[in-house]
Structure formats: structure tokens, C-alpha cells
Amino acid sequence: MSEDKSNYGADNIQALEGLEAVRKRPAMYIGATDTKGLHHLVWEVVDNSIDEHLAGHCDMIDVIIHKDNSITVKDNGRGIPTGMHAKLQKSALEVVMTVLHAGGKFDKDTYKVSGGLHGVGVSCVNALSEYLKATVHREGQIFIQEYAKGIPTTAVMPSGETDIRGTIITFLPDRTIFEFIEYKFETLANRLRELSYLNSGLTLTLVDEREEKEEDGTFRSTTFHSEGGLREFVKYIDESRTPLIEKPIYVKGKEENVEVEVAMQYNTSYTESIYSFVNNINTREGGTHVSGFRRAVNRVFTKYAEDNGLFSKLKFKISGEDFREGSTAIISVKVPEPQFKGQTKGELGNSEVTGIVSRCVGDILKHYLEENPSLARKIIDKVILAATARHAARKAREMVQRKNVLTGSGLPGKLSDCSSKDPAESEIFLVEGDSAGGTAKQGRDRHFQAILPLRGKILNVEKAMEHKIYENEEIKNMFTALGVSIEEKDGERILNTEKLRYHKIVIMCDADVDGSHISTLILTFFFRYMKELILNGNIYIAAPPLYLVRRGKQEAYAWSEEQRKELMDNFSTGKDDNSVKIQRYKGLGEMNADQLWETTMDPEFRILHRVNITDALEADHVFSMLMGDEVPPRRAFIEENAKYANIDV
């Protein structure tokens, strides 16, 4: 028998030593190598400093973005130990920085609770960094060690005496690992703000050395500190909503070494906003602590309302969803040995936490309702309103779906569909106005591009009850064109995407203020009612050009003011600048079909911005602020962010 070169034997097995595995498969450890993974590096280092705070040894953390997008994280904790590790015969600092699953959090006497459960945090950051420097101030001494791609380039060296303590980690992400290296100030600021609320008494500072203030030479910076903790957190999220009760309901309890802290606020909106954390880690997919919270709310409110005869006139059953509509809640638990699903810790799996949270929240909630009967009645009245609206919404949804079945395909008459029936290659453009819609229909590739014109500004779903949404013609058209439906399962509202007809949904609006407003209205609708499509990466925003720059037969498009100036300089002869003509596109309808195709719709040349949610909590806050009733927070937001946004004047 001839030798088989494809034999699978012992020699085919790769044994990756040290941090090689992290560099070979980084996504297994930090989730991805995109911008999310890039920022995850910072969280891993900050988590270590937070663990020092949880242990009672740190009250200050500084994060600095340097000009080259390297990062420094500095705390005033105890400092990573630098003594000799008995088993590995090297400095404990080097062990922590270069060995997976090494760290104080595996010792229950060192950290009772910890966010960095898997012990891979700072060593992963080291492995995925071109350069990392660890500086430790501990027991009156300064110690330094430097690394390149996870490998020590120096020994742990003493570097003088000190009267302070703490750890300073500076690292530069490896450009051969990450798709691009540019840290976003807002992303880092949002997480540090979050951490300040979750850890009352802790001061967190963010400095951006890439952006110097002209007037005084200082850098852009912000500091976060909260004494009120979760109660202030809820008020921050709800600052653009009208509160139904004056003070948040606050829960704090402990059982079986699990600490439970909850703040809950009712408002006049129609949106449920629940955010959960375990040992300061944002559990975006929820888990057993969220289940415990919901169980308590449903149980206690139902019993109180039934005991007081408040549901006696209702002709249909109250759902768990009704108790939570118009509520904002932060659930934070500290668990000694949390069981997360996945390395990025998106969902808590500890079954015992459900009962613990349910009992802690239930006890406080029961007393609250008994001691505040007038507020309890306010909340129950809101619950009854929510139940009535949900009942009406279900009827409205069924009406839309029944109509679709009766009329065959059920596709809206305004839709110009594509010929392809393969959702994976099909895309739909939601176009502002009939005029631009007509141009898009002429310019598109009919095989895979569908056009749905939207007349005027769609309903602002932030201010509307759900049943009103299904009465809005433009929103009904979007539901039927996309082929998705909202269903109820176990008291939860879910989006059924099994029959989604297009995997690319492109919002295409004019490049002016009205267009931006319409885009925001559509995005608010998707965020509130079709969030799954955003999370699955189906939603895009088209980027039509702002200018056409022309000189004779030469012409080029500009998508920004900088590009316009650059093109003018390139086209200018220096003798006759008047020969360079500028056309400003205020609307899509000002382009002819060929221009719209080549600049905005042609997959080979167009620019599409995929909509993603890097921080659902902050997105919730921004949407409620931009589209809600309260004007002062919106004005403050616009004034603060105007210099960082493209605003059409």
C-alpha cells in the first residue's frame, strides 16, 4: 500500500505554547479582531483595576489614549505582586502577564468577586500587543517589565523608590492582528461612565491626547464619579423621559454570598429598558439574574393588583410584558463563581441566581407597594394601559397579516421588487420620497435591488403606543415588504425573521437636515421594534455624495467638505479659479439615475455604513433623548457633540 501523504497522525497535532494560541486564534479570547475586539483589550485591563476596587483597595482609575492609539490604564490599587512565584520560578508579575489562567482571581481570599473570570485578560492583551509595559508601584518600590507580542524583552527590573502604589499598563495593539487601530473616545467614555455608576465612590478619568484644545493646550478629557450608584444610573438613562414615580425603586440584598442591587424607574414611555451586569460585566444577553428580576416583578405586581381588585374590569389576561412596559431597570449582581456562556460573558448561567434575585427583589417590591399605595396605583394604571394597548396591537398586527394572506403576496403597491428570490443576494432601499424613489427605480440593478419609497417622515415610534404603529401606512409597508412579523412567545415580544426577503436593508435619505431626521426616525423604529435586524448586521445607511466638482470635462464627487476642498485644489489651474464649478446635492432627486447608481447604489463603488450597536444602553439613552419629549437634554447633547458630527447648515 502506498504511503498516504494526508495521514492524520501525532505529527499533525500542533501544541501551541504560552500565548501562541491567543495570537493564532484571537477571536476565541476577545470575540473578534474588529473595533469591538480592539476596545475589548481596554476592558480586560480596566477589569483588573475594577477588581481591586471591589476588593476595597482602589478608588481611582485613569485611562489615556495616546497620539499613536496606544493606551495607558493606571490605578491606585495594591499593585501586581512582583515576588518570585514558587512553582514557576519567575516573578509573579511576569506570570500574570504571560501565562493564561494565572492571576489572583483564582484565589478566593484575594478576590471574593471578579469580572475577569477566565484569568486570560491581561495576558491576552499582552499577546495581542506590539508592545506592552507594566509598571508596578508596590511596597515602596517601582518595578518595570516590557514585552513584545507577549514575550518579555526585559527582566522585571527595580526602578527606584515610591510613596504611591498601583499598577500602570501601557500597550499598543498589534497592527498585524487588528483590522484597524483607532480608539473611539465615545465608546471608552460610555463604558467608564457605566462603571462609575456600578461602583459608587470610584473616580474614572479618560484623557485623549490625540485632541488638544487650542485655547489652553490641554487635552480632551472627562471624569466620571457617582455617589448615588444605580439610582443615578437609572435617572441618567431616563433623563429624556417623564418619570411616573419621583424616586427609583431601589433594592439591595445579599444571599448565599451573592450580592443583589437593582434600581427601577417607571416612566410615561412605551419602552421597556432592562440592563444587567454581573461583577460589572454587561451581560447583553441577560441570563438567570434577569429571569429572577422579571419573575419577581410579575409575581408581586399580579398579587398586589388582584388582592386590591385592580384587575377586576379587565376582560383579558395581563402579560409579564405589561408589567415592564415604560420601565427602566438596572440589575447588578456580584457572584463569587459566575458561570458565563462564552468568553465574552454575554449571558449568566448560574441557576441559583434566579431564586436569589427573585426573593431579594420580591421582598423590597412588596413593601414598596404596600407603603406607597398611591404610587402603586399609578403603576398599575400604567400596566392596565399597557395591557390594553398590547391587546389592540395584537389585533392590529393580525389585521395586517390577514390582509397580506387575503391579497396573495401582500407586498405593498409602492414596492418595486427585485427579480431574485434569494434573500442572501437581495437588497432593499428605503428611499426618502417618491421623487428620489423614482430615480432609484430607474438607476437600480433590477436583478437584486428593490426600491420602497417612503412618503414624508414616518411615525415617531418613541412617542407612540404600539397599536398606532400598525396603523401607519409607511411602517405597514416596511413590515410587509421585508416579510418579518412580530409575535408573542411566553409573554415576550419577538421578531420572526424566518421569511426576511432581503439580507441588506439600506436607508437612503437626502444629505441634509430633513434627511438626517428621517434616517433617525427609521433607525428608531428598527431599534425599538426590529433590533434583531441591527444585531444581525442587516441594516445599512447609504452615503450619497454632498458635492459634484467639475472643471470642463473633468468631474469628481465629494462626500465631505475636506474632499471638496481637495478636489477644488486639484482642479484649479491657479489662473482661473472660476472655471471650477461646485454642485451641492441637497436631495437625491437632484441626481439623475446614472449618477445615483454610480455614487450610491453600485456595489463596486458605493459607500454603505453598516449600523451596529456597540453599546445598547447608550443607544437607548440617545434615541430616547433625540426622539423624546424633553428638549433640554436634547439641546445639551447637540451642543456637546456638534463639533464631532457632520451637520448640514
LUMTORLO-775952 format. One line per field, with one value per residue (C-alpha): residue number from 1; residue in three letters; x, y, z. Coordinates in steps of 0.1 Angstrom, whole numbers, plus 2048, in hexadecimal, padded with zeros to 3 digits. Each point is the difference from the previous one (the first is absolute). Example, Ala and Ser with C-alpha at 12.3 -4.5 7.8 and 13.67 -1.06 7.14 Angstrom:
BEGIN
resi	(1,2) $
resn	(ALA,SER) $
X	(87B,80E) $
Y	(7D3,822) $
Z	(84E,7F9) $
! end
This chain:
BEGIN
resi	(1,2,3,4,5,6,7,8,9,10,11,12,13,14,15,16,17,18,19,20,21,22,23,24,25,26,27,28,29,30,31,32,33,34,35,36,37,38,39,40,41,42,43,44,45,46,47,48,49,50,51,52,53,54,55,56,57,58,59,60,61,62,63,64,65,66,67,68,69,70,71,72,73,74,75,76,77,78,79,80,81,82,83,84,85,86,87,88,89,90,91,92,93,94,95,96,97,98,99,100,101,102,103,104,105,106,107,108,109,110,111,112,113,114,115,116,117,118,119,120,121,122,123,124,125,126,127,128,129,130,131,132,133,134,135,136,137,138,139,140,141,142,143,144,145,146,147,148,149,150,151,152,153,154,155,156,157,158,159,160,161,162,163,164,165,166,167,168,169,170,171,172,173,174,175,176,177,178,179,180,181,182,183,184,185,186,187,188,189,190,191,192,193,194,195,196,197,198,199,200,201,202,203,204,205,206,207,208,209,210,211,212,213,214,215,216,217,218,219,220,221,222,223,224,225,226,227,228,229,230,231,232,233,234,235,236,237,238,239,240,241,242,243,244,245,246,247,248,249,250,251,252,253,254,255,256,257,258,259,260,261,262,263,264,265,266,267,268,269,270,271,272,273,274,275,276,277,278,279,280,281,282,283,284,285,286,287,288,289,290,291,292,293,294,295,296,297,298,299,300,301,302,303,304,305,306,307,308,309,310,311,312,313,314,315,316,317,318,319,320,321,322,323,324,325,326,327,328,329,330,331,332,333,334,335,336,337,338,339,340,341,342,343,344,345,346,347,348,349,350,351,352,353,354,355,356,357,358,359,360,361,362,363,364,365,366,367,368,369,370,371,372,373,374,375,376,377,378,379,380,381,382,383,384,385,386,387,388,389,390,391,392,393,394,395,396,397,398,399,400,401,402,403,404,405,406,407,408,409,410,411,412,413,414,415,416,417,418,419,420,421,422,423,424,425,426,427,428,429,430,431,432,433,434,435,436,437,438,439,440,441,442,443,444,445,446,447,448,449,450,451,452,453,454,455,456,457,458,459,460,461,462,463,464,465,466,467,468,469,470,471,472,473,474,475,476,477,478,479,480,481,482,483,484,485,486,487,488,489,490,491,492,493,494,495,496,497,498,499,500,501,502,503,504,505,506,507,508,509,510,511,512,513,514,515,516,517,518,519,520,521,522,523,524,525,526,527,528,529,530,531,532,533,534,535,536,537,538,539,540,541,542,543,544,545,546,547,548,549,550,551,552,553,554,555,556,557,558,559,560,561,562,563,564,565,566,567,568,569,570,571,572,573,574,575,576,577,578,579,580,581,582,583,584,585,586,587,588,589,590,591,592,593,594,595,596,597,598,599,600,601,602,603,604,605,606,607,608,609,610,611,612,613,614,615,616,617,618,619,620,621,622,623,624,625,626,627,628,629,630,631,632,633,634,635,636,637,638,639,640,641,642,643,644,645,646,647,648,649) $
resn	(MET,SER,GLU,ASP,LYS,SER,ASN,TYR,GLY,ALA,ASP,ASN,ILE,GLN,ALA,LEU,GLU,GLY,LEU,GLU,ALA,VAL,ARG,LYS,ARG,PRO,ALA,MET,TYR,ILE,GLY,ALA,THR,ASP,THR,LYS,GLY,LEU,HIS,HIS,LEU,VAL,TRP,GLU,VAL,VAL,ASP,ASN,SER,ILE,ASP,GLU,HIS,LEU,ALA,GLY,HIS,CYS,ASP,MET,ILE,ASP,VAL,ILE,ILE,HIS,LYS,ASP,ASN,SER,ILE,THR,VAL,LYS,ASP,ASN,GLY,ARG,GLY,ILE,PRO,THR,GLY,MET,HIS,ALA,LYS,LEU,GLN,LYS,SER,ALA,LEU,GLU,VAL,VAL,MET,THR,VAL,LEU,HIS,ALA,GLY,GLY,LYS,PHE,ASP,LYS,ASP,THR,TYR,LYS,VAL,SER,GLY,GLY,LEU,HIS,GLY,VAL,GLY,VAL,SER,CYS,VAL,ASN,ALA,LEU,SER,GLU,TYR,LEU,LYS,ALA,THR,VAL,HIS,ARG,GLU,GLY,GLN,ILE,PHE,ILE,GLN,GLU,TYR,ALA,LYS,GLY,ILE,PRO,THR,THR,ALA,VAL,MET,PRO,SER,GLY,GLU,THR,ASP,ILE,ARG,GLY,THR,ILE,ILE,THR,PHE,LEU,PRO,ASP,ARG,THR,ILE,PHE,GLU,PHE,ILE,GLU,TYR,LYS,PHE,GLU,THR,LEU,ALA,ASN,ARG,LEU,ARG,GLU,LEU,SER,TYR,LEU,ASN,SER,GLY,LEU,THR,LEU,THR,LEU,VAL,ASP,GLU,ARG,GLU,GLU,LYS,GLU,GLU,ASP,GLY,THR,PHE,ARG,SER,THR,THR,PHE,HIS,SER,GLU,GLY,GLY,LEU,ARG,GLU,PHE,VAL,LYS,TYR,ILE,ASP,GLU,SER,ARG,THR,PRO,LEU,ILE,GLU,LYS,PRO,ILE,TYR,VAL,LYS,GLY,LYS,GLU,GLU,ASN,VAL,GLU,VAL,GLU,VAL,ALA,MET,GLN,TYR,ASN,THR,SER,TYR,THR,GLU,SER,ILE,TYR,SER,PHE,VAL,ASN,ASN,ILE,ASN,THR,ARG,GLU,GLY,GLY,THR,HIS,VAL,SER,GLY,PHE,ARG,ARG,ALA,VAL,ASN,ARG,VAL,PHE,THR,LYS,TYR,ALA,GLU,ASP,ASN,GLY,LEU,PHE,SER,LYS,LEU,LYS,PHE,LYS,ILE,SER,GLY,GLU,ASP,PHE,ARG,GLU,GLY,SER,THR,ALA,ILE,ILE,SER,VAL,LYS,VAL,PRO,GLU,PRO,GLN,PHE,LYS,GLY,GLN,THR,LYS,GLY,GLU,LEU,GLY,ASN,SER,GLU,VAL,THR,GLY,ILE,VAL,SER,ARG,CYS,VAL,GLY,ASP,ILE,LEU,LYS,HIS,TYR,LEU,GLU,GLU,ASN,PRO,SER,LEU,ALA,ARG,LYS,ILE,ILE,ASP,LYS,VAL,ILE,LEU,ALA,ALA,THR,ALA,ARG,HIS,ALA,ALA,ARG,LYS,ALA,ARG,GLU,MET,VAL,GLN,ARG,LYS,ASN,VAL,LEU,THR,GLY,SER,GLY,LEU,PRO,GLY,LYS,LEU,SER,ASP,CYS,SER,SER,LYS,ASP,PRO,ALA,GLU,SER,GLU,ILE,PHE,LEU,VAL,GLU,GLY,ASP,SER,ALA,GLY,GLY,THR,ALA,LYS,GLN,GLY,ARG,ASP,ARG,HIS,PHE,GLN,ALA,ILE,LEU,PRO,LEU,ARG,GLY,LYS,ILE,LEU,ASN,VAL,GLU,LYS,ALA,MET,GLU,HIS,LYS,ILE,TYR,GLU,ASN,GLU,GLU,ILE,LYS,ASN,MET,PHE,THR,ALA,LEU,GLY,VAL,SER,ILE,GLU,GLU,LYS,ASP,GLY,GLU,ARG,ILE,LEU,ASN,THR,GLU,LYS,LEU,ARG,TYR,HIS,LYS,ILE,VAL,ILE,MET,CYS,ASP,ALA,ASP,VAL,ASP,GLY,SER,HIS,ILE,SER,THR,LEU,ILE,LEU,THR,PHE,PHE,PHE,ARG,TYR,MET,LYS,GLU,LEU,ILE,LEU,ASN,GLY,ASN,ILE,TYR,ILE,ALA,ALA,PRO,PRO,LEU,TYR,LEU,VAL,ARG,ARG,GLY,LYS,GLN,GLU,ALA,TYR,ALA,TRP,SER,GLU,GLU,GLN,ARG,LYS,GLU,LEU,MET,ASP,ASN,PHE,SER,THR,GLY,LYS,ASP,ASP,ASN,SER,VAL,LYS,ILE,GLN,ARG,TYR,LYS,GLY,LEU,GLY,GLU,MET,ASN,ALA,ASP,GLN,LEU,TRP,GLU,THR,THR,MET,ASP,PRO,GLU,PHE,ARG,ILE,LEU,HIS,ARG,VAL,ASN,ILE,THR,ASP,ALA,LEU,GLU,ALA,ASP,HIS,VAL,PHE,SER,MET,LEU,MET,GLY,ASP,GLU,VAL,PRO,PRO,ARG,ARG,ALA,PHE,ILE,GLU,GLU,ASN,ALA,LYS,TYR,ALA,ASN,ILE,ASP,VAL) $
X	(800,80F,806,7E3,80D,7DF,803,7F4,819,811,817,7E2,7F6,80D,808,800,814,7FB,7ED,804,7DC,7F3,812,7F5,7DB,7FA,7DB,7FD,80C,7F4,7E2,80D,81D,7EA,7F9,7ED,81E,817,7EC,7FD,825,7FB,7E3,816,81A,7E6,7EE,820,800,7DA,807,818,7E4,7E7,81A,801,823,7FA,7EC,810,805,80E,7FE,816,7FE,822,806,80A,7E0,814,7ED,80B,7EA,80C,7F1,808,7FB,818,816,805,817,824,80F,80D,7E5,809,7F4,80A,820,7FA,7F2,7DA,7FD,80F,7E9,7E1,80A,80B,7ED,7DC,7E9,818,7F5,7F4,7DC,804,807,7E0,813,80E,7E0,7DE,7F0,810,7F6,81E,7F4,815,822,80A,7FA,821,815,7EA,805,825,7FF,7ED,815,81F,80D,7F6,80F,7F6,80A,7F9,801,800,80D,815,811,7FB,803,7FE,7FF,7FB,7F3,7FC,7E3,7FD,825,815,81B,80E,801,7EB,816,7FF,7FF,802,7EB,7DD,7E7,7E2,7F1,7EE,805,805,7FC,808,7FA,800,7E8,811,7F8,805,7E4,7E6,7EE,807,80C,7ED,7EF,7DF,7FE,7DA,802,819,7EE,7DE,80F,813,7E0,7EE,81C,7FD,7DB,806,81C,7F5,81D,818,80F,808,811,804,81A,804,823,7F7,7EA,80F,7EB,80D,7F7,815,814,7EF,7F1,7DD,7F6,7E3,7FC,7E5,7F7,7DF,7F6,7DB,80A,7E4,7E6,813,806,7DA,7FB,81B,7F0,7DE,80A,7EC,7E1,7E5,801,7E1,80D,817,81C,80C,7F7,821,809,81F,804,817,7FA,819,81D,7ED,7FB,7E2,7FB,7E3,7F2,7DF,7EE,7DE,7FA,7E5,811,7F5,823,80F,825,811,826,813,823,813,81F,7FF,7FF,7E3,7EC,7F0,7ED,7F3,7FF,7F4,802,7E8,7E9,7FF,7F8,7E4,7F1,7FF,7F0,7E5,7F9,7FE,7ED,7E7,7F9,7FD,7E8,7EB,7FE,7F5,7E7,813,7FC,7DC,7F3,81A,7F2,822,81E,81D,821,823,809,7E5,80F,821,7F4,80B,81A,825,814,824,808,823,80B,821,805,81F,802,7EB,7FA,7FF,7F6,81E,821,7F1,7E8,7DF,7E8,800,7F9,800,7DE,801,801,7DC,7F1,817,7F8,7DB,7FF,814,7ED,7DE,804,809,7E6,7E4,809,802,7DD,7F1,811,7F8,7DC,7FC,820,7F6,7DF,812,816,7E3,7EC,81D,802,7DB,805,81E,7EB,7E3,818,811,7DE,7F8,823,7FB,7DF,811,81D,7E7,7ED,820,80A,7DC,7FF,821,7F2,7E0,811,819,824,7F5,81C,7FA,7F6,81C,81B,815,80C,81F,7FF,816,7EF,820,800,826,806,7E2,800,7E5,804,7E8,800,7F5,7E4,7EF,817,820,7EF,7F8,824,80C,7E9,80F,824,7FF,80A,7DE,80E,809,7F6,7DC,7F4,7E6,7F9,7F5,7EA,80A,80A,7F5,7EF,817,7FD,810,7E0,7E6,7EE,806,7DE,804,81F,7ED,7E7,81D,801,825,808,7E7,811,822,7F3,7EF,81D,81A,7EB,805,7E6,7FE,7F3,7FB,810,800,7F5,81C,7FE,818,807,7FC,81A,7FC,7F0,817,801,820,820,80A,7E8,80E,7F2,805,7F7,80A,821,7F0,7F0,7DE,810,814,7DF,7EE,81E,7FF,7DA,805,81E,7EB,7E5,819,811,7DF,7ED,819,820,809,805,81A,811,801,811,7E3,7FC,815,800,808,819,7F7,81A,7FD,810,808,820,804,819,7FA,7FD,811,7E8,801,7EA,807,7F1,80E,80A,825,7FC,7EF,81D,81A,7EE,7FE,825,807,7EA,80B,81A,808,7F7,7DB,7F1,7DD,802,7FB,7DB,7F0,7DE,7F2,7E8,7E5,7EB,802,7E7,819,815,7F7,7FC,824,80F,7EC,80B,825,803,7E8,7F2,81C,80F,822,803,7E6,805,7E9,801,7F5,7EC,80C,7FA,820,7EE,7DB,7FC,80F,7EC,7E0,80A,808,7E0,7E9,812,7FF,7DD,7EF,7ED,81B,811,81D,813,7FD,80D,81D,809,800,816,818,803,7FD,825,803,7E3,7F9,7E4,7F1,7FB) $
Y	(800,822,81A,818,823,80C,7E8,810,7F7,80D,816,813,80C,822,808,825,80C,81E,81C,7F2,7F2,823,80F,7E4,801,822,800,7E2,817,823,7F9,810,814,81C,821,7ED,7E9,81E,811,7DF,802,81F,7F0,7E2,817,817,7E1,7F7,823,7FD,7DF,813,819,7E4,7F2,822,80B,818,820,810,7F3,815,7F6,813,7FE,80A,810,7DF,7EF,7EE,7FE,805,7F3,80C,7F8,806,7DC,7E9,7FA,7DE,7EB,7FF,7E6,7DE,7E7,7E0,7E7,812,810,822,821,7FF,81E,7ED,7E3,816,811,7E1,7E1,7F9,7F9,810,81B,808,7FB,7DA,805,806,812,81A,808,7F5,80B,808,80B,7F0,7DD,7EC,80E,806,826,813,7E3,801,825,7FA,7E5,817,81F,80A,80F,7FF,810,7F7,818,7F6,816,7E8,800,820,7F2,805,7E2,800,7E5,804,7E8,7FC,7EA,7F0,7F7,812,816,809,7F1,80D,81D,816,825,815,807,80E,80C,7F6,7DF,7F1,7F1,812,7EC,810,7EC,805,7E7,7EB,80E,7DD,7F2,81C,80D,824,812,81E,803,813,819,7FB,7DA,802,81C,7EE,7E1,815,813,7DE,7F4,820,7F9,7DB,809,81D,814,7F6,81C,7F8,818,7FE,816,802,80D,7FE,81F,81F,81E,81F,819,7F2,7E3,7E5,7E0,7F5,7EF,7F5,7F4,7E9,7FC,7F6,7FE,7F6,7E2,7ED,81A,81B,7E7,7FB,826,805,7E6,810,824,806,7ED,80D,7EC,7F0,7FD,81A,7EA,7DF,7E0,7F3,7DD,7F5,7DD,7E3,7DB,7E3,818,80E,826,80E,824,80D,823,802,81F,802,81B,80A,7F0,7DF,7F1,7E6,806,7E5,7FF,7E6,7FC,7E4,80B,820,7ED,80B,7E0,80B,7DF,801,7DF,7F2,821,810,7E2,804,825,7FB,7E4,816,81D,7EA,7EE,81E,818,7E5,7F7,824,809,7E1,805,823,7F9,815,7E7,7F9,813,7F2,7E7,7F1,7F2,816,7F6,803,818,818,804,80B,818,823,7F4,804,7E8,7FA,7DE,7FB,7E1,7F6,7DA,7EF,7E5,80B,7E8,814,7F3,808,812,822,7FB,809,7EB,7F4,7DB,7FA,7F1,808,826,7FF,7F8,817,81F,7F7,7FF,820,814,7F1,809,824,804,7F2,819,81D,7F9,7FD,81F,816,7F7,820,7F9,7DB,80A,817,7E3,7E7,819,802,7DA,7FE,81A,7EB,7E0,812,80E,7DE,7F0,81B,7FC,7DA,806,81A,7E8,7E4,818,809,7DB,7F4,81B,7F3,7DD,80B,815,7E5,80C,81D,815,826,80F,81A,7E5,7FB,7DD,7EF,7E1,7EB,7EB,7F9,816,7FC,813,817,823,81A,826,813,821,822,80D,7F5,816,7F0,7DF,804,809,7E2,7E9,80B,7FE,7DF,7DD,7EF,7DD,805,824,808,824,80A,826,80E,81F,81B,7FA,7DF,7FE,807,7DF,80E,813,7E8,7E2,7E0,7FC,822,7F3,7E6,81B,814,7F9,804,7E9,7E6,801,7FA,7E1,7F1,808,7F1,7E1,801,7FF,806,7E4,7F9,7E3,7F9,824,80E,813,7F0,808,7E2,804,7DE,810,81E,808,815,7FC,824,81B,822,821,81A,824,823,80D,81D,807,7F2,7E1,7FB,803,7E7,7E8,803,7FA,7E0,7F5,806,7E9,7E5,803,7FE,7E6,7EE,801,7DC,80E,819,7E5,7E8,81B,804,826,819,825,80C,81D,815,81A,824,811,7FC,813,808,811,7FD,7DA,7F8,7F7,7EE,7FA,80C,7F0,819,824,7F6,7EC,81D,817,7E7,7FB,826,803,7E3,80F,823,80E,81E,817,7FD,7F1,809,7E4,7E7,7FB,7F2,7EF,7FA,7E2,809,7E3,7DE,80D,819,7E3,7EE,7DA,7FA,817,7F0,7DD,807,814,7F0,7DE,7EF,7E6,805,825,80A,807,7EE,804,7E1,808,7EE,804,802,80B,7F8,814,820,7FB,7FE,820,812,7F5,80A,821,808,7F5,805,81D,811,81C,80B,7DE,800,823,7F8,7E1,813,81C,7E7,7EB,81A,802,7DA,7FD,809,81A,80F,825) $
Z	(800,7F6,81A,806,802,810,81E,820,81B,81F,7EC,7F3,823,808,824,803,81E,816,7EE,7DD,801,807,7E2,7E9,80A,810,7FA,818,81C,7F8,7EA,7DF,7F1,7F5,813,81B,807,7FF,81C,813,807,814,814,809,810,810,80E,814,80F,808,811,817,807,808,818,811,7F5,7E4,7FB,7E1,7DD,7E3,7DB,7E7,7DA,7F2,7DE,7F0,80E,81B,822,824,81D,822,822,825,80B,812,7E1,7EF,816,7F3,817,7F4,7F7,813,7E6,7E0,80D,7F0,80C,808,7E9,7E3,808,7FF,7E0,7EC,80D,7F8,81D,819,818,823,7F7,803,825,813,81C,7E7,7EC,80D,7DF,7DF,7DD,7EF,808,7E7,80A,7DC,800,803,7F2,7E1,7FD,802,7E5,7E8,806,7EC,820,824,81F,824,81B,824,81F,81D,824,7FA,7E0,7DB,7E9,7DA,7E5,7DB,7E6,7DA,7F3,822,804,81B,7F1,822,822,81D,80A,81F,7F6,81F,81F,802,81A,7EB,7F6,7E2,7DD,7DF,7E0,7DE,7E0,7DA,7EE,7E6,7DD,7F1,815,800,7E0,80A,81F,80A,822,803,81C,803,802,81C,812,7FF,811,81A,808,804,818,815,806,807,819,816,80E,7E3,7EB,7DC,7E8,7DB,7ED,7DB,7F6,7DB,805,80E,80A,7EE,81B,81C,7F2,815,7F2,7FC,821,815,824,80E,824,811,824,7F8,7EC,7EE,80A,7EE,7E3,7FB,801,7E6,7E8,806,7FE,7E0,80D,817,821,80D,824,80F,80E,7F1,813,80F,80A,812,80F,806,801,7FE,7F9,7E2,802,7EE,7F7,7EB,7F7,7EE,7F2,7F0,7E5,7E8,7E1,7F0,800,818,807,815,803,814,80E,812,813,7EB,7DF,7E9,7F9,7E0,7FB,824,813,820,813,7E7,802,826,7FD,7E7,815,81F,7EE,7F0,820,818,7E9,7F7,824,80B,7E4,805,826,7FB,7E4,7E7,7E3,806,7E1,7E8,7E6,7F7,812,80A,7F2,810,7E5,80B,823,7F0,7E5,808,819,801,816,808,80F,80F,812,80F,7FD,80F,7E5,7E2,7E3,7E0,7DE,7EA,807,7F9,81D,7EF,815,824,804,827,807,825,7F8,7F2,822,813,7EA,800,826,806,7E6,80B,825,7F9,7E5,816,81C,7E7,7F2,823,80D,7E1,7F6,7EA,7EC,7FE,7F1,7E7,7F5,7FE,7EB,7E8,800,7F7,7E4,7F3,800,7EE,7E6,7FC,7FA,7E6,7F0,7FD,7ED,7EA,7F8,7F8,7EA,7EC,7FD,7F7,7E5,7F2,7FE,7EF,7E6,7F6,803,816,7F2,801,7DE,803,802,7E1,808,7F2,7EA,817,81A,813,820,803,7E0,802,80E,805,800,817,7ED,80D,7E9,7E0,7EA,80C,800,7DB,7F9,814,7ED,7DF,80C,812,7F6,7FE,806,824,80B,80C,806,81A,800,821,7FF,819,824,80E,822,81E,812,81F,808,7F2,80F,7EE,7F0,7EF,7EF,7EC,7F5,7F0,7DA,7FC,81D,7F4,7DE,810,813,7E2,7E8,817,807,826,81C,825,815,825,811,825,807,7EB,7DF,7E6,7DC,7E8,7E5,7EF,7E2,7FD,7DB,7FF,813,7F9,80A,7F6,80D,7E4,809,7F5,80D,813,822,7F6,7F2,820,814,7EA,803,826,800,7EC,816,81F,7F1,7F9,822,813,7EB,7EA,815,7F4,7DD,80D,816,7E2,7EB,7E7,803,7EC,7F9,7DD,7FC,7E2,7F6,80C,7E2,7DC,7F7,7DB,7E9,7DC,7F9,821,81C,821,81E,824,81F,818,803,801,7DF,7F0,808,7F5,7DF,7FA,807,7E7,7E5,804,7E8,815,7E3,7FE,820,7F3,7E7,81D,805,820,801,823,802,818,7F6,7EF,7E6,7F3,7F2,7E0,801,7F3,81A,81D,7F4,7FC,821,818,7F3,7EC,818,7EF,809,81A,824,818,826,813,81F,81F,825,813,81F,802,821,7F1,7E0,815,811,7E0,7ED,81D,803,7DA,7FA,822,80F,816,7EE,818,7FF,7DA,7FD,818,7EC,7DF,80E,810,7E0,7E5,7FA,7FC,7E7,7DC,802,7E1,803) $
! end
